[in-house]
Amino acid sequence: MTQRPVSNPEEWKDGEQGRKVFTAPFAFTWGTSDWPLRLCARLVSQWWKNISGEMVKAMSDVALEWFGHAAFKMQIAGKILFFDPVRKNTLLGTTLEPATENNISAIFISHEHWDHYDADTILALTSPGTKTHFPFSVASPFSCRLTFEVEDKQSLKKLTQSFSPVRINDEIEIDDISVKCLEATEGLSFLIKYGQKKILFMGDSIALEDMIEEKPDIILFPIWAVEGEESDMENFLKLAGESICVPMHFHNNPDSLPNFFIESDKLQNLFPQNIKLKVLERNVPVEF
């Protein structure tokens, strides 16, 4: 039996001296009496294909689900992360139903504004092992509001035990997922890194230099960052580059708050044609 590297991993053909079988990354040539080795080769070949498939899958194993406004759920490699979750709210156009969610690894809150931070929602999403990360700078407002928003001491204890305040440049590791805290005009923004992918959750912020330097693949951005008195389209275009841009912080329901209203089909008109805009439907997971 001889052994040699192969350039074609699917190579498999009969020859005068026997049969060539792919076993990553070598091929063997043998006679008919080598059936135990053939069996081993088949098993190794299948194992290699399976592990290669998992490696490829890991690079695309990211799903985003938008619940309106700035509320997002990310499913990454079997872990569930929430960003600025606010339960179903007609004024905001949010649709999140916490009772249908479970096994949440972490919750990230960008800042203390009512449309991004809701203690009741966080409490409903929190289970043993869940961590809630929010800026150190707003720890006092968080604590103050908790005394008004949480009805009983047991719930308050459950919530505060999950709290893990963070600062700019802190990195939270969740298995193979890394979440880096970046500067924002309100509180923090979060850069989620998994494999070769980078996802930027801008929170309530315009595009800043730290965000631009990270060159994210996917950007979750508030519409007001590119449209309105406080917007900065120039920096946003630097940030966007070749990234997929997912708008948030808006709704298309005329019965909700008018200052967040914009029709979905008019979003593209805000940007140059080369911007890769991806408008998500609420409650519909999308793989990236």
N, C-alpha and C positions, 0 to 999 in steps of 0.2 A: 504494500500500500504506500502511495506517495502523497505528499501534501504540498500545496502551493497556494499563494494568494489568488483571489479572483477579483476581477474588476466589475463583473456583472453579478450582483447578488441574487439574481433570479436564475442563474445558469443551472441547467439540469438537462442532460441528454445522455443517450446511450453511446458507448464507444466500443472499440474492439477489445479493450482491456478491462472494461467494466463500466460503471456508472459514476458520473461526477455529481456530487450533491453539495449544495451550499450549506456551510456552517460558519456563521459570521466569525471572522472574515476570511475563512479558508475553504478550499474545496479539496476533497479526497477522491482518489481513484482506487477502486478495490474490486475484488472478484465476488462471486456469488456466495462464497463461504463466510463472508464478513458481515452476516446479518446482525449480530449484536451491535457492531459499530454503526451500521446503517441506522438502526433504531435510535442509538444515542445521537447520531447526527441529525436525525429528524427532530428529536426532542430539543436539541440545542438550537436548531434552526427556528423552531416555533417559539422557543423562549426569546430568542433575539428579536424576532418580529414583534412579539408582544411588548417587550421592554422598549423597543424603538417606537412603537405606537404610543406608549404611555408618555415617552419623552416629547413626542410631537404634540400630543393632547395637552400636556402640561403648559405648552406655550400658548394655547388658545383656550385654556380652561378658565375663562373669565366671563361672567354674565352680570349685566347691569339691569336693575329694575327701578324705574322712576315712579314715585307715588305723587307727583305734582310738587310744585314749588321747588324746594331744595332737598327734598327727602329721597334718598337713594338707598337701595340695597345692593350690595356686591357679593356675589358668590364666587369665591376664588379657591380652587383646589380643596373643595369640601368645607371651607370656612365661610361663615356668613358675617359680613360687616355692614353696619348701618351708618349713614351720614345724615346729620341734621333731621332725624325722623320727627314728624309731627303727624298725629293720627288724623283721621278723616275730619276735614274742616271746610265748610262751604265757603267761607270768606277767602281762604287761600287756594281752594281747589284741590286740596290734598285728599288722598283716597286710602291711606294706610289703615289696615285693620290689624292691630297688634296681636289680637287673639289668634290669628291664623299663622303667626310666626313663632319659631322655636329654634333652639340650639344656636343662639347668637353668640359669637365669640367676642365681638367688641362693638361699641357704639362710639362714634366720633362726633363731637359737637364743636362747630366752628366758633360760636360766640353766643352771647346770652339773649339776643333779641327773641321775642316771643314766637316769631315765625320760623325760628331755627332750633329753639330749645323749648321743649315741653316736658316738664317733670313727669306728668301722668303717662305720657307715651313711653318715656324711658323706663319708668317703673314697670309698665306692662310688658316691655320687651326684655327686661332683665331676668335672667335665670342664674342658678349657681354657675360660677365660672365666667359670667359676662363682665367685661370691664368697660367703663364709660370714661372716655378721655375728653378733656376740655381744657381751655387755656387757664393757666395759673392766675392770669390777670383778672379773670372774672369769677374766681372762686367765691369771693364775698357775695356778689349778686346772686350767684347760684344758691348759696346756703340760705340767704335771706328769702328768696322766692320759694325755696323748698318748704319753709315753715308755713307758708300760706297755701301751697298747692298740694301738699301731701297730707292726707287726712289723719293717719294714725302713726304712732311711734314705730310699730313693727315695719311698716312700709318705708318710713323714713330711714330706719336702720338698714334695711335691704338695699335701698338706693345708695346711701352714702358709702356702704361697704364696697359697692361696685366702682366708686369714683377713683380715678387715677389722673390727676391733673398733669398737664404737659406744657413745655415751653418751646419756643422756636429752636429748631435744629434737633430736638429730641427725636429718637427713632424707636418705634414700637415694633417688636418682632412677634409675629404670630406664625409659628412654624416657618415655612419658606416665604412668608409674606412680610414685607417691611413697609411701615407707614411713617414717613418723615413729616415733621411739622414745619411748615414754612410761614414766613411773614405774610400778613394780610392787612388790608385796610380796616377790617373788623376782625379781631381775634386772630384766628389761624386759618391757613389753608392746609390741605393734606395731600402729600404725594405718595401714592400707593405703588409699590414696586413688587413685581412677581415675575421671575424668570427675566426675559428681556423686555417685558412690558412695563410702561410707566403710565399711571392714570392720575391726573391732577383734579382734585376736588377743590375748586376755588373758594367755596363758601360765599361770603358776602364781600367780595373784593374785586378791585380792578386788577389787571395784569401787572405784576411787579417783576423787577429784575431777577430775583431769586427763582421765580417760576420760569422765566424765559431761559435761564441757564440750564435748567433741568431737562429741557427738550422732551416734554411728555408726549406719549403716543395718542392719548385720549384726554380731552379737556372737558370737564363739567363746569360750565361758566354761567354766571348770572347775566341775564339780558341787559340789566342796567349798566353793566361794565362796558358795553359797546353802544348803548343808546341812552341818552339823557344828559343832564347837567353835569353829573360826576363821572361820566364815562371817559375812557381813554382808548379809543380805537387804534391809535398808532401803536401803542405797546401791545394791545391784544393781537394785532396782525403779526407782530414779531413773535409772540408766543405761539400763535396758531401754526405757522409754517405748513408742514405736511400732516399735521395732527388731525385726528377726527374730533370735531367740536360738537359737544352735546349741550344745547341750551337748557337753562333751568331758571327758577325764580320768576316764572310767568304762568299764566293760565289762559285758556280761550273760552272761559265761561262768563258771559255777560252779567250773570247774577253774582259773581264773586267780586272781590275788591278791584275797582277800576284801574288803580295805579299799577297793577300787575297784569293787566289784560293786553294780549296781543294775539292776533289770529295766526295760527301755525303756518299757513301757506304764505304769510308775509314775512316770515323770519328770514328767508334767504335774501330778500331785498335789502337787508341791513348790511350785507357783506359782499365783497368782491366775489366773482364767480369761481375763483380758484379755492375758496375756503371749503373744506370738506365738512359740511354741516350735516349732522345726524339728529333729527328730531324724534325723540322717543314717545311712544304712546304710554299713557299711564297704565300701570299694572301688567305690563307685557315685558318679561325678561328678554334681553337681547344679548347674544354671545358676541364677544369681540376676540 
